[in-house]
Amino acid sequence: MKAKFIQCESCKKETAIESCEFATHRTVIEGKEYVFCCETCAQNYQTKRKSH
Ligand SMILES: [Zn+2]
């Protein structure tokens, strides 16, 4: 059995998806899905996008 990893769009940390895919934080921005390790990273990423 292989562990699946997702990479956080904000901090680039790799997070293992084990039995529960919903352990990661997902946000849809402008129709595209982004995956984050936590809600804080999701918020940071959205704040960065807005700032330019
Ligand atoms: Zn992160």
mmCIF file of the protein (N, C-alpha, C, O) and its ligand, coordinates in Angstrom:
data_MODEL
# 
_entry.id   MODEL 
# 
loop_
_entity.id 
_entity.type 
_entity.pdbx_number_of_molecules 
1 polymer     1 
2 non-polymer 1 
# 
_entity_poly.entity_id                      1 
_entity_poly.type                           'polypeptide(L)' 
_entity_poly.nstd_linkage                   no 
_entity_poly.nstd_monomer                   no 
_entity_poly.pdbx_seq_one_letter_code       MKAKFIQCESCKKETAIESCEFATHRTVIEGKEYVFCCETCAQNYQTKRKSH 
_entity_poly.pdbx_seq_one_letter_code_can   MKAKFIQCESCKKETAIESCEFATHRTVIEGKEYVFCCETCAQNYQTKRKSH 
_entity_poly.pdbx_strand_id                 A 
# 
loop_
_entity_poly_seq.entity_id 
_entity_poly_seq.num 
_entity_poly_seq.mon_id 
_entity_poly_seq.hetero 
1 1  MET n 
1 2  LYS n 
1 3  ALA n 
1 4  LYS n 
1 5  PHE n 
1 6  ILE n 
1 7  GLN n 
1 8  CYS n 
1 9  GLU n 
1 10 SER n 
1 11 CYS n 
1 12 LYS n 
1 13 LYS n 
1 14 GLU n 
1 15 THR n 
1 16 ALA n 
1 17 ILE n 
1 18 GLU n 
1 19 SER n 
1 20 CYS n 
1 21 GLU n 
1 22 PHE n 
1 23 ALA n 
1 24 THR n 
1 25 HIS n 
1 26 ARG n 
1 27 THR n 
1 28 VAL n 
1 29 ILE n 
1 30 GLU n 
1 31 GLY n 
1 32 LYS n 
1 33 GLU n 
1 34 TYR n 
1 35 VAL n 
1 36 PHE n 
1 37 CYS n 
1 38 CYS n 
1 39 GLU n 
1 40 THR n 
1 41 CYS n 
1 42 ALA n 
1 43 GLN n 
1 44 ASN n 
1 45 TYR n 
1 46 GLN n 
1 47 THR n 
1 48 LYS n 
1 49 ARG n 
1 50 LYS n 
1 51 SER n 
1 52 HIS n 
# 
loop_
_struct_asym.id 
_struct_asym.entity_id 
A 1 
B 2 
# 
loop_
_chem_comp.id 
_chem_comp.type 
_chem_comp.mon_nstd_flag 
ALA 'L-peptide linking' y 
ARG 'L-peptide linking' y 
ASN 'L-peptide linking' y 
CYS 'L-peptide linking' y 
GLN 'L-peptide linking' y 
GLU 'L-peptide linking' y 
GLY 'peptide linking'   y 
HIS 'L-peptide linking' y 
ILE 'L-peptide linking' y 
LYS 'L-peptide linking' y 
MET 'L-peptide linking' y 
PHE 'L-peptide linking' y 
SER 'L-peptide linking' y 
THR 'L-peptide linking' y 
TYR 'L-peptide linking' y 
VAL 'L-peptide linking' y 
ZN  non-polymer         . 
# 
_pdbx_entity_nonpoly.entity_id   2 
_pdbx_entity_nonpoly.name        ? 
_pdbx_entity_nonpoly.comp_id     ZN 
# 
_pdbx_nonpoly_scheme.asym_id         B 
_pdbx_nonpoly_scheme.entity_id       2 
_pdbx_nonpoly_scheme.mon_id          ZN 
_pdbx_nonpoly_scheme.ndb_seq_num     1 
_pdbx_nonpoly_scheme.pdb_seq_num     101 
_pdbx_nonpoly_scheme.auth_seq_num    101 
_pdbx_nonpoly_scheme.pdb_mon_id      ZN 
_pdbx_nonpoly_scheme.auth_mon_id     ZN 
_pdbx_nonpoly_scheme.pdb_strand_id   A 
_pdbx_nonpoly_scheme.pdb_ins_code    . 
# 
loop_
_atom_site.group_PDB 
_atom_site.id 
_atom_site.type_symbol 
_atom_site.label_atom_id 
_atom_site.label_alt_id 
_atom_site.label_comp_id 
_atom_site.label_asym_id 
_atom_site.label_entity_id 
_atom_site.label_seq_id 
_atom_site.pdbx_PDB_ins_code 
_atom_site.Cartn_x 
_atom_site.Cartn_y 
_atom_site.Cartn_z 
_atom_site.occupancy 
_atom_site.B_iso_or_equiv 
_atom_site.pdbx_formal_charge 
_atom_site.auth_seq_id 
_atom_site.auth_comp_id 
_atom_site.auth_asym_id 
_atom_site.auth_atom_id 
_atom_site.pdbx_PDB_model_num 
ATOM   1   N  N  . MET A 1 1  ? 0.834   -1.210 0.000   1.00 0.00 ? 1   MET A N  1 
ATOM   2   C  CA . MET A 1 1  ? 0.000   0.000  0.000   1.00 0.00 ? 1   MET A CA 1 
ATOM   3   C  C  . MET A 1 1  ? 0.864   1.254  0.000   1.00 0.00 ? 1   MET A C  1 
ATOM   4   O  O  . MET A 1 1  ? 1.724   1.430  0.863   1.00 0.00 ? 1   MET A O  1 
ATOM   5   N  N  . LYS A 1 2  ? 0.624   2.119  -0.977  1.00 0.00 ? 2   LYS A N  1 
ATOM   6   C  CA . LYS A 1 2  ? 1.393   3.366  -1.069  1.00 0.00 ? 2   LYS A CA 1 
ATOM   7   C  C  . LYS A 1 2  ? 0.659   4.493  -0.359  1.00 0.00 ? 2   LYS A C  1 
ATOM   8   O  O  . LYS A 1 2  ? -0.563  4.620  -0.437  1.00 0.00 ? 2   LYS A O  1 
ATOM   9   N  N  . ALA A 1 3  ? 1.437   5.296  0.328   1.00 0.00 ? 3   ALA A N  1 
ATOM   10  C  CA . ALA A 1 3  ? 0.842   6.489  0.923   1.00 0.00 ? 3   ALA A CA 1 
ATOM   11  C  C  . ALA A 1 3  ? 0.759   7.571  -0.146  1.00 0.00 ? 3   ALA A C  1 
ATOM   12  O  O  . ALA A 1 3  ? 1.699   7.770  -0.916  1.00 0.00 ? 3   ALA A O  1 
ATOM   13  N  N  . LYS A 1 4  ? -0.351  8.253  -0.186  1.00 0.00 ? 4   LYS A N  1 
ATOM   14  C  CA . LYS A 1 4  ? -0.497  9.375  -1.114  1.00 0.00 ? 4   LYS A CA 1 
ATOM   15  C  C  . LYS A 1 4  ? -0.129  10.656 -0.384  1.00 0.00 ? 4   LYS A C  1 
ATOM   16  O  O  . LYS A 1 4  ? -0.405  10.826 0.803   1.00 0.00 ? 4   LYS A O  1 
ATOM   17  N  N  . PHE A 1 5  ? 0.505   11.553 -1.137  1.00 0.00 ? 5   PHE A N  1 
ATOM   18  C  CA . PHE A 1 5  ? 0.864   12.832 -0.536  1.00 0.00 ? 5   PHE A CA 1 
ATOM   19  C  C  . PHE A 1 5  ? 0.231   13.971 -1.310  1.00 0.00 ? 5   PHE A C  1 
ATOM   20  O  O  . PHE A 1 5  ? 0.084   13.912 -2.531  1.00 0.00 ? 5   PHE A O  1 
ATOM   21  N  N  . ILE A 1 6  ? -0.130  14.976 -0.599  1.00 0.00 ? 6   ILE A N  1 
ATOM   22  C  CA . ILE A 1 6  ? -0.541  16.218 -1.239  1.00 0.00 ? 6   ILE A CA 1 
ATOM   23  C  C  . ILE A 1 6  ? 0.453   17.286 -0.807  1.00 0.00 ? 6   ILE A C  1 
ATOM   24  O  O  . ILE A 1 6  ? 1.044   17.202 0.269   1.00 0.00 ? 6   ILE A O  1 
ATOM   25  N  N  . GLN A 1 7  ? 0.631   18.294 -1.663  1.00 0.00 ? 7   GLN A N  1 
ATOM   26  C  CA . GLN A 1 7  ? 1.521   19.375 -1.288  1.00 0.00 ? 7   GLN A CA 1 
ATOM   27  C  C  . GLN A 1 7  ? 0.696   20.628 -1.041  1.00 0.00 ? 7   GLN A C  1 
ATOM   28  O  O  . GLN A 1 7  ? -0.106  21.044 -1.877  1.00 0.00 ? 7   GLN A O  1 
ATOM   29  N  N  . CYS A 1 8  ? 0.909   21.207 0.105   1.00 0.00 ? 8   CYS A N  1 
ATOM   30  C  CA . CYS A 1 8  ? 0.222   22.436 0.472   1.00 0.00 ? 8   CYS A CA 1 
ATOM   31  C  C  . CYS A 1 8  ? 0.618   23.567 -0.486  1.00 0.00 ? 8   CYS A C  1 
ATOM   32  O  O  . CYS A 1 8  ? 1.808   23.813 -0.686  1.00 0.00 ? 8   CYS A O  1 
ATOM   33  N  N  . GLU A 1 9  ? -0.354  24.251 -1.074  1.00 0.00 ? 9   GLU A N  1 
ATOM   34  C  CA . GLU A 1 9  ? -0.077  25.345 -2.019  1.00 0.00 ? 9   GLU A CA 1 
ATOM   35  C  C  . GLU A 1 9  ? 0.566   26.544 -1.337  1.00 0.00 ? 9   GLU A C  1 
ATOM   36  O  O  . GLU A 1 9  ? 1.227   27.354 -1.987  1.00 0.00 ? 9   GLU A O  1 
ATOM   37  N  N  . SER A 1 10 ? 0.374   26.655 -0.049  1.00 0.00 ? 10  SER A N  1 
ATOM   38  C  CA . SER A 1 10 ? 0.872   27.824 0.672   1.00 0.00 ? 10  SER A CA 1 
ATOM   39  C  C  . SER A 1 10 ? 2.284   27.624 1.218   1.00 0.00 ? 10  SER A C  1 
ATOM   40  O  O  . SER A 1 10 ? 3.180   28.404 0.896   1.00 0.00 ? 10  SER A O  1 
ATOM   41  N  N  . CYS A 1 11 ? 2.496   26.601 2.031   1.00 0.00 ? 11  CYS A N  1 
ATOM   42  C  CA . CYS A 1 11 ? 3.803   26.421 2.674   1.00 0.00 ? 11  CYS A CA 1 
ATOM   43  C  C  . CYS A 1 11 ? 4.636   25.326 2.015   1.00 0.00 ? 11  CYS A C  1 
ATOM   44  O  O  . CYS A 1 11 ? 5.784   25.101 2.399   1.00 0.00 ? 11  CYS A O  1 
ATOM   45  N  N  . LYS A 1 12 ? 4.053   24.634 1.006   1.00 0.00 ? 12  LYS A N  1 
ATOM   46  C  CA . LYS A 1 12 ? 4.736   23.577 0.245   1.00 0.00 ? 12  LYS A CA 1 
ATOM   47  C  C  . LYS A 1 12 ? 5.070   22.328 1.062   1.00 0.00 ? 12  LYS A C  1 
ATOM   48  O  O  . LYS A 1 12 ? 5.827   21.470 0.609   1.00 0.00 ? 12  LYS A O  1 
ATOM   49  N  N  . LYS A 1 13 ? 4.518   22.232 2.235   1.00 0.00 ? 13  LYS A N  1 
ATOM   50  C  CA . LYS A 1 13 ? 4.723   21.053 3.067   1.00 0.00 ? 13  LYS A CA 1 
ATOM   51  C  C  . LYS A 1 13 ? 3.947   19.877 2.481   1.00 0.00 ? 13  LYS A C  1 
ATOM   52  O  O  . LYS A 1 13 ? 2.810   20.033 2.037   1.00 0.00 ? 13  LYS A O  1 
ATOM   53  N  N  . GLU A 1 14 ? 4.565   18.707 2.482   1.00 0.00 ? 14  GLU A N  1 
ATOM   54  C  CA . GLU A 1 14 ? 3.854   17.526 2.017   1.00 0.00 ? 14  GLU A CA 1 
ATOM   55  C  C  . GLU A 1 14 ? 3.128   16.862 3.174   1.00 0.00 ? 14  GLU A C  1 
ATOM   56  O  O  . GLU A 1 14 ? 3.679   16.661 4.257   1.00 0.00 ? 14  GLU A O  1 
ATOM   57  N  N  . THR A 1 15 ? 1.895   16.534 2.909   1.00 0.00 ? 15  THR A N  1 
ATOM   58  C  CA . THR A 1 15 ? 1.067   15.933 3.935   1.00 0.00 ? 15  THR A CA 1 
ATOM   59  C  C  . THR A 1 15 ? 0.548   14.594 3.416   1.00 0.00 ? 15  THR A C  1 
ATOM   60  O  O  . THR A 1 15 ? 0.027   14.521 2.303   1.00 0.00 ? 15  THR A O  1 
ATOM   61  N  N  . ALA A 1 16 ? 0.683   13.562 4.195   1.00 0.00 ? 16  ALA A N  1 
ATOM   62  C  CA . ALA A 1 16 ? 0.207   12.250 3.778   1.00 0.00 ? 16  ALA A CA 1 
ATOM   63  C  C  . ALA A 1 16 ? -1.305  12.178 3.891   1.00 0.00 ? 16  ALA A C  1 
ATOM   64  O  O  . ALA A 1 16 ? -1.903  12.607 4.877   1.00 0.00 ? 16  ALA A O  1 
ATOM   65  N  N  . ILE A 1 17 ? -1.904  11.619 2.842   1.00 0.00 ? 17  ILE A N  1 
ATOM   66  C  CA . ILE A 1 17 ? -3.324  11.316 2.908   1.00 0.00 ? 17  ILE A CA 1 
ATOM   67  C  C  . ILE A 1 17 ? -3.416  9.857  3.305   1.00 0.00 ? 17  ILE A C  1 
ATOM   68  O  O  . ILE A 1 17 ? -3.072  8.974  2.519   1.00 0.00 ? 17  ILE A O  1 
ATOM   69  N  N  . GLU A 1 18 ? -3.865  9.605  4.485   1.00 0.00 ? 18  GLU A N  1 
ATOM   70  C  CA . GLU A 1 18 ? -3.954  8.224  4.928   1.00 0.00 ? 18  GLU A CA 1 
ATOM   71  C  C  . GLU A 1 18 ? -5.368  7.703  4.705   1.00 0.00 ? 18  GLU A C  1 
ATOM   72  O  O  . GLU A 1 18 ? -5.843  7.667  3.570   1.00 0.00 ? 18  GLU A O  1 
ATOM   73  N  N  . SER A 1 19 ? -6.020  7.313  5.740   1.00 0.00 ? 19  SER A N  1 
ATOM   74  C  CA . SER A 1 19 ? -7.360  6.756  5.517   1.00 0.00 ? 19  SER A CA 1 
ATOM   75  C  C  . SER A 1 19 ? -8.395  7.834  5.206   1.00 0.00 ? 19  SER A C  1 
ATOM   76  O  O  . SER A 1 19 ? -9.423  7.565  4.583   1.00 0.00 ? 19  SER A O  1 
ATOM   77  N  N  . CYS A 1 20 ? -8.112  9.047  5.645   1.00 0.00 ? 20  CYS A N  1 
ATOM   78  C  CA . CYS A 1 20 ? -9.114  10.094 5.491   1.00 0.00 ? 20  CYS A CA 1 
ATOM   79  C  C  . CYS A 1 20 ? -8.621  11.241 4.618   1.00 0.00 ? 20  CYS A C  1 
ATOM   80  O  O  . CYS A 1 20 ? -7.751  12.004 5.038   1.00 0.00 ? 20  CYS A O  1 
ATOM   81  N  N  . GLU A 1 21 ? -9.159  11.373 3.422   1.00 0.00 ? 21  GLU A N  1 
ATOM   82  C  CA . GLU A 1 21 ? -8.783  12.476 2.542   1.00 0.00 ? 21  GLU A CA 1 
ATOM   83  C  C  . GLU A 1 21 ? -9.228  13.817 3.077   1.00 0.00 ? 21  GLU A C  1 
ATOM   84  O  O  . GLU A 1 21 ? -8.683  14.855 2.704   1.00 0.00 ? 21  GLU A O  1 
ATOM   85  N  N  . PHE A 1 22 ? -10.193 13.797 3.930   1.00 0.00 ? 22  PHE A N  1 
ATOM   86  C  CA . PHE A 1 22 ? -10.747 15.051 4.441   1.00 0.00 ? 22  PHE A CA 1 
ATOM   87  C  C  . PHE A 1 22 ? -9.903  15.642 5.558   1.00 0.00 ? 22  PHE A C  1 
ATOM   88  O  O  . PHE A 1 22 ? -10.263 16.662 6.145   1.00 0.00 ? 22  PHE A O  1 
ATOM   89  N  N  . ALA A 1 23 ? -8.781  14.998 5.850   1.00 0.00 ? 23  ALA A N  1 
ATOM   90  C  CA . ALA A 1 23 ? -7.840  15.551 6.816   1.00 0.00 ? 23  ALA A CA 1 
ATOM   91  C  C  . ALA A 1 23 ? -7.153  16.801 6.267   1.00 0.00 ? 23  ALA A C  1 
ATOM   92  O  O  . ALA A 1 23 ? -6.617  17.611 7.023   1.00 0.00 ? 23  ALA A O  1 
ATOM   93  N  N  . THR A 1 24 ? -7.178  16.944 4.945   1.00 0.00 ? 24  THR A N  1 
ATOM   94  C  CA . THR A 1 24 ? -6.578  18.129 4.335   1.00 0.00 ? 24  THR A CA 1 
ATOM   95  C  C  . THR A 1 24 ? -7.631  19.213 4.158   1.00 0.00 ? 24  THR A C  1 
ATOM   96  O  O  . THR A 1 24 ? -8.831  18.949 4.234   1.00 0.00 ? 24  THR A O  1 
ATOM   97  N  N  . HIS A 1 25 ? -7.177  20.408 3.925   1.00 0.00 ? 25  HIS A N  1 
ATOM   98  C  CA . HIS A 1 25 ? -8.083  21.532 3.769   1.00 0.00 ? 25  HIS A CA 1 
ATOM   99  C  C  . HIS A 1 25 ? -8.134  21.916 2.292   1.00 0.00 ? 25  HIS A C  1 
ATOM   100 O  O  . HIS A 1 25 ? -7.105  22.209 1.682   1.00 0.00 ? 25  HIS A O  1 
ATOM   101 N  N  . ARG A 1 26 ? -9.323  21.913 1.732   1.00 0.00 ? 26  ARG A N  1 
ATOM   102 C  CA . ARG A 1 26 ? -9.481  22.228 0.305   1.00 0.00 ? 26  ARG A CA 1 
ATOM   103 C  C  . ARG A 1 26 ? -10.286 23.501 0.127   1.00 0.00 ? 26  ARG A C  1 
ATOM   104 O  O  . ARG A 1 26 ? -11.267 23.746 0.830   1.00 0.00 ? 26  ARG A O  1 
ATOM   105 N  N  . THR A 1 27 ? -9.852  24.296 -0.821  1.00 0.00 ? 27  THR A N  1 
ATOM   106 C  CA . THR A 1 27 ? -10.577 25.530 -1.118  1.00 0.00 ? 27  THR A CA 1 
ATOM   107 C  C  . THR A 1 27 ? -10.666 25.679 -2.629  1.00 0.00 ? 27  THR A C  1 
ATOM   108 O  O  . THR A 1 27 ? -9.693  25.417 -3.336  1.00 0.00 ? 27  THR A O  1 
ATOM   109 N  N  . VAL A 1 28 ? -11.796 26.089 -3.117  1.00 0.00 ? 28  VAL A N  1 
ATOM   110 C  CA . VAL A 1 28 ? -11.946 26.369 -4.543  1.00 0.00 ? 28  VAL A CA 1 
ATOM   111 C  C  . VAL A 1 28 ? -11.852 27.876 -4.748  1.00 0.00 ? 28  VAL A C  1 
ATOM   112 O  O  . VAL A 1 28 ? -12.652 28.645 -4.216  1.00 0.00 ? 28  VAL A O  1 
ATOM   113 N  N  . ILE A 1 29 ? -10.849 28.280 -5.536  1.00 0.00 ? 29  ILE A N  1 
ATOM   114 C  CA . ILE A 1 29 ? -10.659 29.690 -5.860  1.00 0.00 ? 29  ILE A CA 1 
ATOM   115 C  C  . ILE A 1 29 ? -10.795 29.845 -7.367  1.00 0.00 ? 29  ILE A C  1 
ATOM   116 O  O  . ILE A 1 29 ? -10.063 29.210 -8.127  1.00 0.00 ? 29  ILE A O  1 
ATOM   117 N  N  . GLU A 1 30 ? -11.714 30.673 -7.795  1.00 0.00 ? 30  GLU A N  1 
ATOM   118 C  CA . GLU A 1 30 ? -11.962 30.908 -9.220  1.00 0.00 ? 30  GLU A CA 1 
ATOM   119 C  C  . GLU A 1 30 ? -12.091 29.610 -10.016 1.00 0.00 ? 30  GLU A C  1 
ATOM   120 O  O  . GLU A 1 30 ? -11.546 29.489 -11.113 1.00 0.00 ? 30  GLU A O  1 
ATOM   121 N  N  . GLY A 1 31 ? -12.808 28.657 -9.462  1.00 0.00 ? 31  GLY A N  1 
ATOM   122 C  CA . GLY A 1 31 ? -13.104 27.418 -10.168 1.00 0.00 ? 31  GLY A CA 1 
ATOM   123 C  C  . GLY A 1 31 ? -12.020 26.353 -10.108 1.00 0.00 ? 31  GLY A C  1 
ATOM   124 O  O  . GLY A 1 31 ? -12.213 25.253 -10.628 1.00 0.00 ? 31  GLY A O  1 
ATOM   125 N  N  . LYS A 1 32 ? -10.875 26.658 -9.481  1.00 0.00 ? 32  LYS A N  1 
ATOM   126 C  CA . LYS A 1 32 ? -9.796  25.682 -9.373  1.00 0.00 ? 32  LYS A CA 1 
ATOM   127 C  C  . LYS A 1 32 ? -9.661  25.255 -7.921  1.00 0.00 ? 32  LYS A C  1 
ATOM   128 O  O  . LYS A 1 32 ? -9.760  26.074 -7.008  1.00 0.00 ? 32  LYS A O  1 
ATOM   129 N  N  . GLU A 1 33 ? -9.433  23.956 -7.720  1.00 0.00 ? 33  GLU A N  1 
ATOM   130 C  CA . GLU A 1 33 ? -9.311  23.460 -6.362  1.00 0.00 ? 33  GLU A CA 1 
ATOM   131 C  C  . GLU A 1 33 ? -7.864  23.492 -5.887  1.00 0.00 ? 33  GLU A C  1 
ATOM   132 O  O  . GLU A 1 33 ? -6.964  23.015 -6.578  1.00 0.00 ? 33  GLU A O  1 
ATOM   133 N  N  . TYR A 1 34 ? -7.652  24.047 -4.727  1.00 0.00 ? 34  TYR A N  1 
ATOM   134 C  CA . TYR A 1 34 ? -6.333  24.097 -4.111  1.00 0.00 ? 34  TYR A CA 1 
ATOM   135 C  C  . TYR A 1 34 ? -6.374  23.297 -2.819  1.00 0.00 ? 34  TYR A C  1 
ATOM   136 O  O  . TYR A 1 34 ? -7.384  23.277 -2.115  1.00 0.00 ? 34  TYR A O  1 
ATOM   137 N  N  . VAL A 1 35 ? -5.257  22.638 -2.520  1.00 0.00 ? 35  VAL A N  1 
ATOM   138 C  CA . VAL A 1 35 ? -5.192  21.810 -1.325  1.00 0.00 ? 35  VAL A CA 1 
ATOM   139 C  C  . VAL A 1 35 ? -4.162  22.384 -0.362  1.00 0.00 ? 35  VAL A C  1 
ATOM   140 O  O  . VAL A 1 35 ? -3.058  22.758 -0.757  1.00 0.00 ? 35  VAL A O  1 
ATOM   141 N  N  . PHE A 1 36 ? -4.539  22.444 0.887   1.00 0.00 ? 36  PHE A N  1 
ATOM   142 C  CA . PHE A 1 36 ? -3.670  23.005 1.926   1.00 0.00 ? 36  PHE A CA 1 
ATOM   143 C  C  . PHE A 1 36 ? -3.578  22.033 3.089   1.00 0.00 ? 36  PHE A C  1 
ATOM   144 O  O  . PHE A 1 36 ? -4.420  21.151 3.253   1.00 0.00 ? 36  PHE A O  1 
ATOM   145 N  N  . CYS A 1 37 ? -2.526  22.217 3.900   1.00 0.00 ? 37  CYS A N  1 
ATOM   146 C  CA . CYS A 1 37 ? -2.360  21.322 5.044   1.00 0.00 ? 37  CYS A CA 1 
ATOM   147 C  C  . CYS A 1 37 ? -3.281  21.720 6.188   1.00 0.00 ? 37  CYS A C  1 
ATOM   148 O  O  . CYS A 1 37 ? -3.611  20.899 7.043   1.00 0.00 ? 37  CYS A O  1 
ATOM   149 N  N  . CYS A 1 38 ? -3.690  22.975 6.200   1.00 0.00 ? 38  CYS A N  1 
ATOM   150 C  CA . CYS A 1 38 ? -4.534  23.454 7.292   1.00 0.00 ? 38  CYS A CA 1 
ATOM   151 C  C  . CYS A 1 38 ? -5.282  24.717 6.866   1.00 0.00 ? 38  CYS A C  1 
ATOM   152 O  O  . CYS A 1 38 ? -5.002  25.289 5.812   1.00 0.00 ? 38  CYS A O  1 
ATOM   153 N  N  . GLU A 1 39 ? -6.212  25.134 7.677   1.00 0.00 ? 39  GLU A N  1 
ATOM   154 C  CA . GLU A 1 39 ? -7.022  26.299 7.352   1.00 0.00 ? 39  GLU A CA 1 
ATOM   155 C  C  . GLU A 1 39 ? -6.191  27.579 7.334   1.00 0.00 ? 39  GLU A C  1 
ATOM   156 O  O  . GLU A 1 39 ? -6.451  28.481 6.538   1.00 0.00 ? 39  GLU A O  1 
ATOM   157 N  N  . THR A 1 40 ? -5.198  27.653 8.207   1.00 0.00 ? 40  THR A N  1 
ATOM   158 C  CA . THR A 1 40 ? -4.330  28.830 8.261   1.00 0.00 ? 40  THR A CA 1 
ATOM   159 C  C  . THR A 1 40 ? -3.628  29.050 6.919   1.00 0.00 ? 40  THR A C  1 
ATOM   160 O  O  . THR A 1 40 ? -3.578  30.175 6.422   1.00 0.00 ? 40  THR A O  1 
ATOM   161 N  N  . CYS A 1 41 ? -3.091  27.987 6.338   1.00 0.00 ? 41  CYS A N  1 
ATOM   162 C  CA . CYS A 1 41 ? -2.424  28.088 5.045   1.00 0.00 ? 41  CYS A CA 1 
ATOM   163 C  C  . CYS A 1 41 ? -3.407  28.513 3.962   1.00 0.00 ? 41  CYS A C  1 
ATOM   164 O  O  . CYS A 1 41 ? -3.065  29.323 3.101   1.00 0.00 ? 41  CYS A O  1 
ATOM   165 N  N  . ALA A 1 42 ? -4.601  27.985 3.995   1.00 0.00 ? 42  ALA A N  1 
ATOM   166 C  CA . ALA A 1 42 ? -5.624  28.354 3.015   1.00 0.00 ? 42  ALA A CA 1 
ATOM   167 C  C  . ALA A 1 42 ? -5.911  29.850 3.091   1.00 0.00 ? 42  ALA A C  1 
ATOM   168 O  O  . ALA A 1 42 ? -6.033  30.521 2.066   1.00 0.00 ? 42  ALA A O  1 
ATOM   169 N  N  . GLN A 1 43 ? -6.015  30.355 4.291   1.00 0.00 ? 43  GLN A N  1 
ATOM   170 C  CA . GLN A 1 43 ? -6.295  31.783 4.480   1.00 0.00 ? 43  GLN A CA 1 
ATOM   171 C  C  . GLN A 1 43 ? -5.113  32.634 4.051   1.00 0.00 ? 43  GLN A C  1 
ATOM   172 O  O  . GLN A 1 43 ? -5.296  33.671 3.414   1.00 0.00 ? 43  GLN A O  1 
ATOM   173 N  N  . ASN A 1 44 ? -3.905  32.210 4.391   1.00 0.00 ? 44  ASN A N  1 
ATOM   174 C  CA . ASN A 1 44 ? -2.697  32.932 3.991   1.00 0.00 ? 44  ASN A CA 1 
ATOM   175 C  C  . ASN A 1 44 ? -2.607  33.025 2.470   1.00 0.00 ? 44  ASN A C  1 
ATOM   176 O  O  . ASN A 1 44 ? -2.276  34.078 1.925   1.00 0.00 ? 44  ASN A O  1 
ATOM   177 N  N  . TYR A 1 45 ? -2.899  31.930 1.799   1.00 0.00 ? 45  TYR A N  1 
ATOM   178 C  CA . TYR A 1 45 ? -2.809  31.879 0.346   1.00 0.00 ? 45  TYR A CA 1 
ATOM   179 C  C  . TYR A 1 45 ? -3.812  32.830 -0.291  1.00 0.00 ? 45  TYR A C  1 
ATOM   180 O  O  . TYR A 1 45 ? -3.485  33.547 -1.237  1.00 0.00 ? 45  TYR A O  1 
ATOM   181 N  N  . GLN A 1 46 ? -5.015  32.831 0.222   1.00 0.00 ? 46  GLN A N  1 
ATOM   182 C  CA . GLN A 1 46 ? -6.039  33.722 -0.315  1.00 0.00 ? 46  GLN A CA 1 
ATOM   183 C  C  . GLN A 1 46 ? -5.710  35.187 -0.058  1.00 0.00 ? 46  GLN A C  1 
ATOM   184 O  O  . GLN A 1 46 ? -5.996  36.047 -0.890  1.00 0.00 ? 46  GLN A O  1 
ATOM   185 N  N  . THR A 1 47 ? -5.117  35.464 1.077   1.00 0.00 ? 47  THR A N  1 
ATOM   186 C  CA . THR A 1 47 ? -4.700  36.830 1.401   1.00 0.00 ? 47  THR A CA 1 
ATOM   187 C  C  . THR A 1 47 ? -3.607  37.298 0.454   1.00 0.00 ? 47  THR A C  1 
ATOM   188 O  O  . THR A 1 47 ? -3.629  38.438 -0.009  1.00 0.00 ? 47  THR A O  1 
ATOM   189 N  N  . LYS A 1 48 ? -2.644  36.416 0.163   1.00 0.00 ? 48  LYS A N  1 
ATOM   190 C  CA . LYS A 1 48 ? -1.556  36.735 -0.780  1.00 0.00 ? 48  LYS A CA 1 
ATOM   191 C  C  . LYS A 1 48 ? -2.088  37.031 -2.175  1.00 0.00 ? 48  LYS A C  1 
ATOM   192 O  O  . LYS A 1 48 ? -1.642  37.970 -2.833  1.00 0.00 ? 48  LYS A O  1 
ATOM   193 N  N  . ARG A 1 49 ? -3.053  36.217 -2.623  1.00 0.00 ? 49  ARG A N  1 
ATOM   194 C  CA . ARG A 1 49 ? -3.632  36.413 -3.953  1.00 0.00 ? 49  ARG A CA 1 
ATOM   195 C  C  . ARG A 1 49 ? -4.311  37.769 -4.072  1.00 0.00 ? 49  ARG A C  1 
ATOM   196 O  O  . ARG A 1 49 ? -4.239  38.424 -5.111  1.00 0.00 ? 49  ARG A O  1 
ATOM   197 N  N  . LYS A 1 50 ? -4.954  38.171 -3.020  1.00 0.00 ? 50  LYS A N  1 
ATOM   198 C  CA . LYS A 1 50 ? -5.700  39.439 -3.038  1.00 0.00 ? 50  LYS A CA 1 
ATOM   199 C  C  . LYS A 1 50 ? -4.783  40.657 -2.998  1.00 0.00 ? 50  LYS A C  1 
ATOM   200 O  O  . LYS A 1 50 ? -5.163  41.743 -3.436  1.00 0.00 ? 50  LYS A O  1 
ATOM   201 N  N  . SER A 1 51 ? -3.570  40.469 -2.470  1.00 0.00 ? 51  SER A N  1 
ATOM   202 C  CA . SER A 1 51 ? -2.705  41.609 -2.195  1.00 0.00 ? 51  SER A CA 1 
ATOM   203 C  C  . SER A 1 51 ? -1.959  42.148 -3.419  1.00 0.00 ? 51  SER A C  1 
ATOM   204 O  O  . SER A 1 51 ? -1.215  43.121 -3.296  1.00 0.00 ? 51  SER A O  1 
ATOM   205 N  N  . HIS A 1 52 ? -2.141  41.538 -4.600  1.00 0.00 ? 52  HIS A N  1 
ATOM   206 C  CA . HIS A 1 52 ? -1.473  42.136 -5.764  1.00 0.00 ? 52  HIS A CA 1 
ATOM   207 C  C  . HIS A 1 52 ? -2.403  42.459 -6.920  1.00 0.00 ? 52  HIS A C  1 
ATOM   208 O  O  . HIS A 1 52 ? -1.956  42.964 -7.950  1.00 0.00 ? 52  HIS A O  1 
HETATM 209 ZN ZN . ZN  B 2 .  ? 0.574   24.546 4.686   1.00 0.00 2 101 ZN  A ZN 1 
# 
